[in-house]
Amino acid sequence: MAEALGGLEGKTVVLLEARRSREIADLVRRYGGEPWSVPAMRETPPDDRSESVAKLRQLCSDGTDVVIFLTGVGARAMFDLAAQLELEARLREVLAAALVAIRGPKPQAVLRDLGIRIDRAAAEPNTSREVLASLQGDSFSRVAVQLYGGPDLELRQGLEERGAGVLELPLYRWALPDDVGPMAELIDHLDRAQALAVTSVTQVNNLYSVAEAAGKTDQLTAGLRKLTVAAVGPVAAAGLRRRGIEVAVQPEHPHMGPMIRDLARYFGSRAAE
């Protein structure tokens, strides 16, 4: 059994993470807190799969100078789709001839598992800005970008400003959970919690979409402002601040473990005052 670390005793922490909900809940318990898991998003295939198929066929037909992988889920989905279309061998040829760049550790793990060479890796905190910086010394005219559930305007504009044509591959999208009941309950009972941990700005946007549908946007904002809020990285933090929500904790390294650790330290330091 993992050693109990403390810092979150007596604290209920709302967790909006879906795919790794069990892992982050275990982290909260390890620091003595009580997790309240309310998954706020799910990854689904695009509504129109034909665009994904067409874009992948185009990539395999025309090739490219650079391929950017933004997520592990998307990297895996690209290879799964290529296998279904009997294009995996050609995709591997395209990647072998191109410069392969990644945004963070999740696509790195998937590509290594698939035996794909990685040429450039964005530095922390692994945002689009760092992706662009990792390519600063390279020359290219064509770039393929594996999207991560929605458009990345900052990355696309940065690449186009360098004169590159950008081929975006939408391999999955982010959607609301099938059952938004737990999210609605959370909005009505935020007073039961002391903290909120956010791992994606989409979680925040989805929570607000549920509140807006129920006419409870102001209620949600008021409730969130009473919590100690932790954001895993700058993108999630910016999304919260746009909603008028103060971010008290943002780890130096944008990962779940450091976020929960720093949240525990935050409460621990306040208790010691």
N, C-alpha and C positions, 0 to 999 in steps of 0.2 A: 504494500500500500504506500502511495506517495506521502511524503511528510507534509503535515499541515503547516502552513506558513503564517496564517493570520493576517489581520488588517481589515478584513471585511466582516468581522463578527457583527451580527445583528443587522446586516445590510442585505436588502433584496435588490438584486441587480437585474434589470431588464436586458435581455439578449435578443437581438433581432436577426442574428445569424441563422441560416437555414442548413446549408450543406454540412457545416462542421458544428452543428448545434450541441452535440454531445460533448465534443472536445472542449468547447468554450465553457459549457456548464460545469464540467469537471474542474476546469481552472478556477472558476469562482468558488466552488466548494473547497478546493485546496487552500484557498486563502480565507476560509471560514464563512463565506457568504452564502446566500440562498439564491440560486439562479431562477429567473422567471423567463423561460424561453418562449418567445413569440415570433416564430419565423415570418419574415416580412417580404420574402421574395422567393421565386423558384425559377430555375433555368429550364426553358422549353425550346423545342425546335422553332424556327421561324414560321410565322403564319403561312408564308408562301415559300415553300422549299425550292421552288424553281429558280429563285434568284441565287440561292446558295449554290445550286448545281451549275447554273450558267457561269457564275463568277469563278468557280473552281475549274470548270472546263476551260475558261479563258486563260486562267493562270497556267494550267498544264499545257495549253496550246501555244501560248505566246512566250512563256517564261517571264522573268523579271530580274532586276538587278538586286533588289533587296526584298526580303520577306520579314515582316515584323509580327511576332507572336506576343499577344498581350495577356493571355490567360492559359492556364493548363487545360481547363475545360474546352476552350476553343481549339487548342492545338490537337487534343485528342479527337474532337469532333471533325476537324479537317481530315485527319487520316481515316477515320471511320467512314466518312462520306466518300473519300477517294477510293477506299476498298470496295464500297458498294457499287461505284461506277467503274470499277476495274481500272482505276487511274493511279493506284498507289505507286507503282513502279515509276511512272512518269513524274509524279509529284516528288519523289525522292531525287530524280534527275534534276528537276528544277531547283530544288533546295541545295543540291550539291554544287550547282553552278552559280548560285546566288549568295549574297551576304545574308546571313541569318542573324536577326537581332531579337532579343527578348526584353520584356518589361520587368520581370521579377522571377523569384524562385519557383513559382508554380509551373510556368511553361518550361523553365529549365529542367525540372524534374521529368516532365512528360517527354520532352525532346530527347533527353539523355536515355530514357527508357526505350525510345523508338530508334535510338542510334543515329540521331541527327546532330551534325556538327553545329556548334553555336559560336558565332564570331563576335557579337557585341551584346553586352548586358548593361541595362540601365542601372545607375546607382540608386541607392535609397534616396528619397522615399518612393521610388519606382512609379513616378507619374509620367505623363506624356512629355513634360519638359525634360526629364532625364533621358527618355528614349531619344528625343531629338539631339540632346547633347552627346549621346553615345555614338551618333552618326556624324558628328561635326566634321571629322577629318576625311570623310568618304565622299566619293563622287558617284552619282547615280542619276538616272533619268526616269526609272520606273520602280515603283514600290508597291508591294502587295501587303495589306494590313489585315490581320485576323481580328475582327471586331469582337467586343466583349459584352454583348447584350444590347448595345446601342451605339450610335455614332460617336466618334471621338473627334470633335471639331478642331480642338487645339492641335492634335497630332496631324490631322489632314492639312490644315492651313500651314503649319510649320513645314511640312514636306513640299507643299505646292509653292511656298515662298522660295524654296530652293530650286524650283523649276522642274520638280518631279511630277509625273503623272501617277495618280494614286488609284489602285484597285482595292476596294474594300470588300472583304468576304464576311457576310453575316451568317455565322454558323449556328448561333443560338440567340435567344433573347431573354430578357428578364421580364417576368410577369408576376402578378399578385398570386399568393397562394390560392389553391382551390377553395379553401375555407378561410374567409377573412373574419370569422367570428372571434378568434382569439385576439386579433388586432383591434376589433371593435371593443372587446372587453377591456383591453389594455387602456384604450383612450378614456374609458369611463372610470377606470380605477387606478390611475397613475399614482394616486396618493398612497397606495400600498407599497410603493418602491422608494428606494433612496438613490438609485443610480441607474444610468442607461449606458450600455456599451454598443457602439455602432461600428460595423466593419465594412459598410458600403453606403455610399450616398443614395443608392437606389432604395435601400431599406427605408431611409427617411422619406424619400419621395413617395414611396408606396404607402407608408403610414399616413402621410398627409392626404393621399388620394382617398383613402378610406374615410378619414375625418371629413374631408370636403363633401363626399357623397352623403354623409350623415348630418351635414351642417354643423360640425363640431370642430372646425379649424381653430377657432380662438380657444376653445377648451383644451385642445391638444397642446397648443403653444404654451398656455398658462401652466399646464401640468408638467411639461418638459422643463420649463424654467425653474421649477422647484427641485429638480433632480440634479445630482452631480453627473455630468455627461462626459464620457470618454469617447474619443474618435480614434480609429486605428491609424489614420494618416491625414495628410493635408486636404485631399479631395473630400473625404467624409466630413472633416472639420469645416471646410468652406461651405458645404451643403447645409450643415446645421446652422452656421452663422447667418447664411442667407435667410433662414427662417426666424432669425432673432433669438437663437438658442446659444447660450454661452458654452464654450467647450473648456472644461476644467483640466482635462487630462488628454495629452497626445504624446505617445511614446516616441523616443528618438528613432527607434527602429520600428517600421510600420508592420507589426505582426500582432496576432491575438495575444500571445504569451506576454510580451512586454506591456501591452495595453492593460491587461488585467493586473499584472504586477504593479504597474504605476498607479492604477486606480486604488489598489490596496494600500500602497505607500501614501497616497494622498489622504485617505481616511485615517491611516495610522498616524500621520504627522499632525492632523487636526485634533485627534484624540489626545495627543501628547501635549498640546498647547495649554 
